[in-house]
Structure formats: C-alpha cells, structure tokens
Amino acid sequence: MRTVVGDEALDGAVDSIVAAGRAVALGLLIGRLGSGGRDFVVGLVQTPVKEDGGDAAVLLSSSGNQSRSRSGAGSMALSIDAEWVAEHARQISRMLLGGLGVVGLYCLAPDSAFKQSTAILCQVSNAVAAVTSISAQERFVLQISTSPRRLACKVCTVEPNGSSSLKPCEWKLAKISTNLQSLTCTYSFDASIPVRSAAQADTFKNKLLSWTASEIKVIQSAEVLINNELQEGENYSGDVQLLLPFNNKEVVEGDNPAIVTGNVNVKGSVDARAYGFPREPASMAIDAIKEDIIASLRNRIDILCEEAEQQSAEQAPLSLLSHCGSVRSLSSLFLS
Amino acid sequence: MAPAVRVLCDLAKQSQENAGVAWLIGVPWMPWTIVSSIRCLRYKDGDPDYAAEEGELRILLPGGLEVIGALLVGSDAAKACAVATKIREVLNLVSSNDIVAATRSSSSDGITFFSQALQPIEQSSFSAKEFWESTALLHCQVELGLSIYTSSGTSSDLKKQLDGKIRDLAESFTSSTTVCIMEGSSRSFLARSQANEELQSVFPDSALFDSSIPHPLAVKLLTQQSKQTDEVIAPVVHYTPSAEGTLLHTATVSLDVLCLVSRNSALHKAMNTITRALTIQLESIGKALSARNTSLQLRPYHFKVPASVHPVTAIFDKNQLERDSVDLRKALHSRLGLPLDRPLFRVANALTIRGPQFISNRIDGKRLLDVHLGLPRCGISGGEVSVIDGSYEYYHYLQDRMDDKGWGCAYRSLQTIMSWFRLQHYTSMKEPSHREIQATLVEIGDKEPSFVGSQEWIGAIELSFVLDKLLGVTSKILSVRSGADLPEKCRELAAHFDTQGTPVMIGGGVLAYTLLGVDYNEFTGESAFLILDPHYTGGEDLKTIRSGGWCGWKKAVSDTGREFFLRNKFYNLLLPQRPQAV
C-alpha cells in the first residue's frame, strides 16, 4: 500500500475548509509523486468558482436535484465539472516550481455521497493527470469527512483493461516544508543565430524555436555543480551551475559559406528554483531544477515570439523587444 | 653517481645504421627512464632542424611525454648532450639535470649511456607493466565550431579572423570558467586550471589490454556558467540586419588528445597537461585551415605500434585519399623505426576509444580467426618454430553454402590467404567466391570461358595469377619433384615466415593445404609443418577442428615412420610476398 506523506501544515488548511461550512468542497493537491518511493503532499489549492458562478462540484440527489444541506443526504452523488477542474489544474501546474506538481484532488463531501461517486472522481482524476506534467498516470484523491473529522487518502489507478479504481493508501503527516532542500539556478544565455537568405524556413520564430530546442537538449545533458562542486552526499541545497560543453558546436546545413541577411540575438537569464524532498536522491532534485530552467526558458521564448508576431503585424522590420518575467513565490500557492 | 638508466624500447633496432640522431623520450615523474625513441627526420646542414622537428614532435607525442635525451650514431656523448639540450630549449621544456646521452657506433649494436656530466651509466631493466603502474592515460575529445562573418570581396579578412578565433579559443582553454570532469572508476572528479587542493591519487588502476595499454580515463572539457560575471537581465531578443553581401563561414575543428600523467598527479596539473595538448593540436589544425582551406576535415588519430609502449598521434585529412597521405605514413614509419612493408598507420589501424576500452579494428565474421593460436608444439626436439605473422580467417569446404567438396581446396586456401591481406590492411576487398576466382582467371586469359562454373582444380600458379590480378601481390613459387624433398625446403620456408610472415599454399599433383608455419631442426633435419586443412566439412567449432587435426602440426615423418608428404608426387608452394606499401 502506498504511503502518502502530508505536510504538518496541511492540518490547518483542512481545518479552514471544514470551518467554511459547505457541504462540498473540491480542490487540487500539490506535491510530489515519488517514483516507487514516497509520495508527498505539501499544499491544497481550491478549485475556483466557475465563470457562470456555479461551483465546480455539487451534490445531486437521486432525483437529480441539487442539495445544499448537509443533512438528509440519502442517496446523494457528486457531480463535478471535470473540464473546469482540469483546466485549473493545467494552469496551476504551469506555475509550480521544479519538483512540485499537481498530484491529485481533495474532496470534502458526505461519506455516503463519496461512496456513490467513485466513477466521477476517477474521471476527474484522469482528466487532471492528462493535463499536468508528471509522467505517471495515477493521482491521489484525499477524502475529507466532517463527522467524524477524518482524512482518507486513495489513489486512482488505471487498470490495464482501461477501467479506473480507487485504492486505499496510508496517510501520514510529517514536517516536510521545513525539510525541503532548495536549489536555485540562474541560467544565462547569449546567442547570435544567423539568418540565411537562401533558406525559406529561416523565419524569426523558427530560428528562435529551433535555438530553444537545441538549448534544451544541452541543458538536459549538462553536468551540474552545486555550490561550485560536484554533488556528493546528502545535503545538496544551494546554488546550481550548469556545466556546458566547451564551445558547443552548432550544426549548420546548407552552403558554406552562406549569405546571411542578419542575426537573431537572444540574450538574458532565467531564474529557476526546485525542491528536493526528504530522503530522495540528489539526482531527482537536479532533474527537477533542469525541468524548471527548461520550462522558464520555453515560457519566455513563447511570450517573445507572440510579441514578435504582434509587432510584425504592425510594422516591419522587427525592432527591439523586451519582456519582463513575473516572479513566482511558493507561499502564495498554498490555501490561505 | 647517476642512477642506472632504464630502457623500455629496443633502441638498437630503432636507431639507424648510419649517422643520425634519435630522440629519447621519457616522462618528468620518472627520471632516467627511456620510454621510447623517435628518430630525427629533419636535418639542416648536418644538424637536426630544430624548428621543423619541434612542430612534428609536438603533434606526434601524447601530452606529458618529453624529450629527455638523444642517441647519436657515430658521434660522442658531448654532442648528444648538446643536441638534446637544444631541442628541449626549442620545445620550451624546463631545463633539466637529468639529460641522458647515448651513443652507438655504426658497426655494432651496443649502446652506451652517459649522464649530462658525461659519466657513463649502466642500464637496468624495466617493464611496460611497471611503467603503467605509476602512469595513467587520459583521453579528451573536443569539437569546436567556428563561425566567421566576412563582407564579400575580402578574403584576407577571413584568414585574420580565423587566426584570431583560434587564438581566443586557445586562451579560453585556461580561463577560470573552464573545468574538466574526469571519470574515475567509482566517482567523477572536477578539475580547474588553478587549484588549491592537495594531491589526490585519483587515477584508478586499470587492467592492461592485449594492446598493452590501460583503460584511458575519459576527460570532458566543460564551461562553467557563472552568474557573477554576466549581468542578469530578463530575456531580450532583437534582430540585427547585416550589410549587403555578408558571408558566414563555418569550420569545425575536432580535437582528440591522449595524455600521460603520473598517478599521483594533482588534478589541476593533469588538467594543464590536457589543455596544453589541446592547444598544440588546435594551433596546428588552425594553421592548416588558415593556410589552405577552411573546409578541410583534419582529424587526429591515435595508433599503438609494437615499437613504442605508448600510443602516438597523427593528424590526417579525412577527405584525402589514402594514397595521397603515403608520405606522412612513411615518415611515421621512419620515426618509429618500423618496417616499410606493412601498413601500420592507415586510418583503419587507428585506435577506437569507446567507453572504457581501447579496441583496435577487428573484423567479426562467421569464420574463425587464427585457429592455430595456442596449439602446443609437436615435439621436434631442438627445433626452431617460425609461423605466420598476423591474422587470417579459416576458409574450408562447404562454407557459405558452397558445395565444393572434392575440388575446392585450393580455392579455400586462396580465400584464407586473401583474408590475411585484408586483415593486415593491405586491402579492403572481400574474399572472392569460387566463381569470382574462376572469372578472374578467364579475364586474364589463363582459362577458357567454360572454366567459370566448373569444378576444376587450380594450383599454386593459378593462385599467384589471381593474387596478382586482384591484390597486386606477387608470389614466389617453390617446386619440389617429390614430397620427400619438402623437408629440405624448410630453411627457406622458415626464412619466409620470419621475414614475410604470410600464409603459404601447398599444392601440386595432390590436395591443397595452407601452411602456417614450420618447426625445423637444421642439424638433424627433423621437421614439422603447421597445416591448416581446407578439406574440413564441419562447423566452426574450434575444439573439433583442433582435435580432428584439421589445424595442427604434422611431422614430415611421423613417429611410426609414415611420411606426411607423398614421395611420388610433385608439390608447388605459393609464397605470397608483402607488397612494399605503407
């Protein structure tokens, strides 16, 4: 049976959900899916109210009527707008730092309703899994009951024959957020990409995208220094620097020498941060920070490309563009 | 009193008979040890042309090796010292008190060693194994891309820019952001060009190989991204148009160095050896690109030859035909005192370093290689054994689904011989089939067209025609009237195996065999022949082949008095000669 470790601080978050007095509440679990090891949950994010003002999850009586009261539950079942929940999950997932992901859902509902709603919960769980970036398919469902006050954790797995089921997991609380190892990295780049007149595909956007793709490959295979040394041992918090191949060779196709009409210069830095969870090998945290660098880089380049397209629709030739990134903080993601 | 000098190579064999200089090579952490010797090839007015020698020696020798002395033939120790001191100066080596001078007279093989103070010193023995116990081998490869922009019409600008880029690259090898990662057996090590760490004995003990070189340690050259030096700004993209007619030239430079370092060397010193070696290769290739053509594909290759305990390096143009680089290969043979009749420096001979091992190019096939290796001698007391040199593939009846039982033995022997020429890199041609052999004989007019597809026997003469036509190989034919006369030819056959080392085909009025060696006592006349029998019809099973006698020593006269060769039949022996080619 899988063990899911929740951060001690979650207790307070759950208390707030219960105290709000609603019959049904739904949101996302933020944490880390260990690969065969332990799984961690460090935060809860409530699914926002839909655009039309309705809730994402409601209780329906067997006759199909919505019920807002806790009592007289009878044969109630949950009705959840899976698309809305998944879209929220997708956006949250993009904002999370390296090492963290959307690992499941939490759901506050009467016990009886919960029992009737296995199918819909699995459906939502799979929908969330499909749009969030963790490669494993399973997600957790944390059931919050009010009377008695209790947390039960289940994992929704997809069987080989395609059907899903909720299996129970062990739920434990521990001090996680104070035991995280944090890695930071500022990744800088300064590249000059030639635009050859002969090649049709040498558009501004294509050059940027192909540069980004090759830069990503370099990052993924780069060696890593932590605090200026090769990583050894248990403690690996600190500043990460990537070791890149010396004078990386670019593959140039076409004529040599080639006529160039100009250069696309891309220069700047991205900040990345990732967290290593207790008792995990350093390599997982290193992969996480690389992913964070890559995600940040991709986002920046996407935004720059969009702006460029906008500008080129307005005027030609292209001129100086800049865009400032936004600062993310981990604390703001926790339910308050 | 200077300690004894230890010599790892066969100096007598490698020094020239007439007057000349041979550089004695060693390593700084093992004084008074001569690891190898390189002949001086460039002379000016009777003295070595130091400038020319310097350039060639720098490329040839792996990093870490130095000239520690000189061997002069027909001259005195003082001259040897002076010559060695001068080349060390030209090579920018630290001045040393441990120069070894050696002399040899042109009439004898004996070599005398002297210290720098011209005191004679003794020679003691030393083995390659001992050498490698305190020396580690490092390997580093770097691919560099160069991009140069020029405005049209100014080709001299290209040269200037290229020279500038090469200089900048060479400088950046030693910058503070350049680091090396060396992969040890259980962990990796980080090295910087300046370090304040203590000595570490990082280099793992590696087993020696059949080519008697230890596993090389892979070293990666990397650049550390440092946020202190760059200013941190949010990503910015802008487009700069170029002036009309701007050209972009790209060139790639592939560097590949081997370095010898002491096993107790500090990491930063090892890194400095690597970066010095990379700089040397970079400057040499850069000069060639600048002078000739930026699209030259110059590649360094490493070779392990028997004459030297360590590998040597040569840079070849990948696009150049092998026959055009023959002068460079001849020079390499001369420098190492290697015979000029066997290719040792073709690109196909180069060492391929994959993972933690050295592999020299071997061909895997469905046939067995060298089935005679390891066979015990057959008991000719007082006999001397002479066998072939090099590898071959064992061809015999029924292989490749060709049913040639009863008639194909000479064809099979020919295929075995031709495989020898391919495995020794004289040719890359695959062995011809029976049909192709027959077609060749028809083509040169020796046989009628109806010969193709027939099951007719061929003999030593026909084999010599085919070898000549397909490989350009000439052969000697030895004939005897009777099988009883064959043992008399043993002295000649032994000489053939000792000098040519090629497999011999025995044919004539009877079956054909391949002969791989002789065991001969010239006083008693007793002899045995190492026969590889093409009449074997079984599978590629070494045990069966040996126990069944399909490859084995056959005494000319067995212990029961039986004669192996028939006395009433004539025999022709085909002795292929190595082409004079490198």
Boltz contact constraints between the chains, C-beta under 6 A:
constraints:
  - contact:
      token1: [A, 186]
      token2: [B, 227]
      max_distance: 6.0
  - contact:
      token1: [A, 188]
      token2: [B, 230]
      max_distance: 6.0
  - contact:
      token1: [A, 194]
      token2: [B, 248]
      max_distance: 6.0
  - contact:
      token1: [A, 223]
      token2: [B, 181]
      max_distance: 6.0
  - contact:
      token1: [A, 230]
      token2: [B, 190]
      max_distance: 6.0
  - contact:
      token1: [A, 241]
      token2: [B, 224]
      max_distance: 6.0
  - contact:
      token1: [A, 241]
      token2: [B, 225]
      max_distance: 6.0
  - contact:
      token1: [A, 242]
      token2: [B, 225]
      max_distance: 6.0
  - contact:
      token1: [A, 243]
      token2: [B, 222]
      max_distance: 6.0
  - contact:
      token1: [A, 243]
      token2: [B, 224]
      max_distance: 6.0
  - contact:
      token1: [A, 244]
      token2: [B, 223]
      max_distance: 6.0
  - contact:
      token1: [A, 246]
      token2: [B, 142]
      max_distance: 6.0
  - contact:
      token1: [A, 246]
      token2: [B, 221]
      max_distance: 6.0
  - contact:
      token1: [A, 246]
      token2: [B, 222]
      max_distance: 6.0
  - contact:
      token1: [A, 246]
      token2: [B, 223]
      max_distance: 6.0
  - contact:
      token1: [A, 247]
      token2: [B, 144]
      max_distance: 6.0
  - contact:
      token1: [A, 249]
      token2: [B, 143]
      max_distance: 6.0
  - contact:
      token1: [A, 249]
      token2: [B, 145]
      max_distance: 6.0
  - contact:
      token1: [A, 249]
      token2: [B, 252]
      max_distance: 6.0
  - contact:
      token1: [A, 250]
      token2: [B, 145]
      max_distance: 6.0
  - contact:
      token1: [A, 252]
      token2: [B, 250]
      max_distance: 6.0
  - contact:
      token1: [A, 256]
      token2: [B, 250]
      max_distance: 6.0
  - contact:
      token1: [A, 257]
      token2: [B, 247]
      max_distance: 6.0
  - contact:
      token1: [A, 257]
      token2: [B, 248]
      max_distance: 6.0
  - contact:
      token1: [A, 257]
      token2: [B, 249]
      max_distance: 6.0
  - contact:
      token1: [A, 258]
      token2: [B, 248]
      max_distance: 6.0
  - contact:
      token1: [A, 260]
      token2: [B, 242]
      max_distance: 6.0
  - contact:
      token1: [A, 260]
      token2: [B, 246]
      max_distance: 6.0
  - contact:
      token1: [A, 260]
      token2: [B, 248]
      max_distance: 6.0
  - contact:
      token1: [A, 262]
      token2: [B, 239]
      max_distance: 6.0
  - contact:
      token1: [A, 262]
      token2: [B, 240]
      max_distance: 6.0
  - contact:
      token1: [A, 262]
      token2: [B, 241]
      max_distance: 6.0
  - contact:
      token1: [A, 262]
      token2: [B, 242]
      max_distance: 6.0
  - contact:
      token1: [A, 263]
      token2: [B, 240]
      max_distance: 6.0
  - contact:
      token1: [A, 264]
      token2: [B, 239]
      max_distance: 6.0
  - contact:
      token1: [A, 265]
      token2: [B, 238]
      max_distance: 6.0
  - contact:
      token1: [A, 266]
      token2: [B, 237]
      max_distance: 6.0
  - contact:
      token1: [A, 267]
      token2: [B, 236]
      max_distance: 6.0
  - contact:
      token1: [A, 268]
      token2: [B, 233]
      max_distance: 6.0
  - contact:
      token1: [A, 268]
      token2: [B, 234]
      max_distance: 6.0
  - contact:
      token1: [A, 268]
      token2: [B, 235]
      max_distance: 6.0
  - contact:
      token1: [A, 268]
      token2: [B, 236]
      max_distance: 6.0
  - contact:
      token1: [A, 269]
      token2: [B, 232]
      max_distance: 6.0
  - contact:
      token1: [A, 300]
      token2: [B, 235]
      max_distance: 6.0
  - contact:
      token1: [A, 304]
      token2: [B, 237]
      max_distance: 6.0
  - contact:
      token1: [A, 318]
      token2: [B, 239]
      max_distance: 6.0
  - contact:
      token1: [A, 320]
      token2: [B, 238]
      max_distance: 6.0
  - contact:
      token1: [A, 321]
      token2: [B, 237]
      max_distance: 6.0
  - contact:
      token1: [A, 322]
      token2: [B, 236]
      max_distance: 6.0
  - contact:
      token1: [A, 324]
      token2: [B, 234]
      max_distance: 6.0
  - contact:
      token1: [A, 325]
      token2: [B, 234]
      max_distance: 6.0
